[in-house]
Amino acid sequence: MPTAYQAQRHAAAHLAQAEQSDLHEVPLRQHRAERVYLQANRRIKLRLRPPLFIIETVMRREQGHSTHIGLEVELGMTNVLDAVGQWTMHSGPLYQRLATAIRTAVVRGDLPPGTILPAERHMARMLAVGRSTVVGAYDLLRSDGVLESKQGSGTWVSGAERNSASKGGQPESLGRAALSENDTLIDLATASLPAVPAVREATAALRGDLFDQLLSQTGYSAVGLAELRRAVATMYSEEGLPTTPEQVLITTGDQQALSLLTQHLVETGDSVVLEDPTSPGMLDLLRHRAVTIRTTRSVASAGERPLLDLVNRASPALVYTITALGPEGLVSERDAILRLAKGLSGFEGAVIEDTSSRQLVWDDPPPYLASVVRDTTVFTVGSMSKLFWGGLRVGWIRGDENAIVRLSRAKARADLGTPVLSQVVSAWLLHRRAEIREGRQVEVRGRIEEATRIIAELLPEFEITPAAGAVALWLRMPRGASRPFAETARRRGVAIVPGDSLSADGASDAYIRVAIGGSPSIFEAGIRRLAAAWSEFDRTPAIALRPADPLV
């Protein structure tokens, strides 16, 4: 289903289309049982299916020759879940814990005065609790003056008039894909591995003349340390993608690489094509921009045809693909990449190929898209996180030299450069990547085999997608939706990633992602808690498993 943000942008785009057309009614988008229409030159309402239960009002007003779009967006369920966070970690009965979390969110400013809260039954469904829990929490907060309610107007935060325009921003996918250091849950959400032993060796090598030479410099470099740029260029060249150091920009992790590229490549009103599921970081970046997000199945799971068909229909400004070891843990076939390259020939937009996990692929990975495509702009993104260690916070962009220069200026405005010590360690590690990769792949294979055995034993109804080197497993739930199940799991003391956090339109809501980076004993304890959560969740169909309410 579309997010509030997507529907808002679709409305704006099609309103512009209506102005250029004699059509009175312009079809906006259809999602499952939902059909939304835009009435040209009229006030309209867009109704989205639960759990978002968002109503948007679009007004067209003319001032001279300009068209202005005013929007009123009611707070979506995902924003509330972000605001209350780990509400079950508070003390007391469930209704009291929820009330404490809402009160804390109000004090923190995450739910400002005037914010409309979800109806009790919607909140109960998504938190996988009984309606009485939400009723009790709301009653307690009303008695304390934190909330106000009025028949027909709902419930909102006290201190201002009911005002949906004061709501927070978009749901944060990235925050649900990794935990903070203060979390006390068993972490099966963060898809990363402990540092390889070579990281310790690399830091120990930072002494003597090399260290003195580094400390004598300013420590700022917008494009990155020359030695690291050469190491990245050498890696790409050895793997079949000829690259010069001038084609490489060092970034502060993969996320900054994606942020710089989206700023550089996407403008207001553009369309962007993503695979589903996809990177939570990329979703967060795009949800905060005035763009239309279009999704299709991944090349790794369905081949190149669905993506090419969507590109031909949507004419996007940007295509983002993870050809090896995306959230599903799959690897694209070589022939599929070759056909994709051929199909993209002459594409006027740009393509980002995210290769951050590529080094963990057990067998030979497919060719880099940039090495086989013609007449198409392709940026290749990578990082040190998956193979070596996420704590280094080092990534890179490989692209056209002129584009790299422009991107380096944007990076300089962002942070003046990636920390030099991390870059030096990264260069040292990349020179030894063949040996390190071999050991890491053996480690990951063992982790996947053990994790698969444990899941098959404790969650026999869950379908495991066979992984080819990933640091997380992609599981299909027997029934139900991933987000309320993830909330139930948190109450049982284990954090997982619901599939809809990795999906722009909810197509992956039947899946969860389980990370395997912890110790075997911790992983098994986490899966045991997950099994207990599933037993609880599966017993409460009236709360968590029933279908969404029909549109009214």
Beta strands, then each sheet from edge to edge (+ up, - down):
strand 1: 25-31
strand 2: 34-39
strand 3: 44-47
strand 4: 55-63
strand 5: 66-73
strand 6: 116-117
strand 7: 147-150
strand 8: 154-157
strand 9: 186-187
strand 10: 248-251
strand 11: 271-276
strand 12: 292-297
strand 13: 318-321
strand 14: 350-354
strand 15: 377-383
strand 16: 395-398
strand 17: 463-464
strand 18: 472-476
strand 19: 494-495
strand 20: 497-498
strand 21: 511-515
sheet 1: 1+ 2-
sheet 2: 3+ 4- 5+
sheet 3: 6+ 8- 7+
sheet 4: 9+ 19+
sheet 5: 10+ 16- 15+ 14+ 13+ 11+ 12+
sheet 6: 17+ 18- 21+ 20-
end
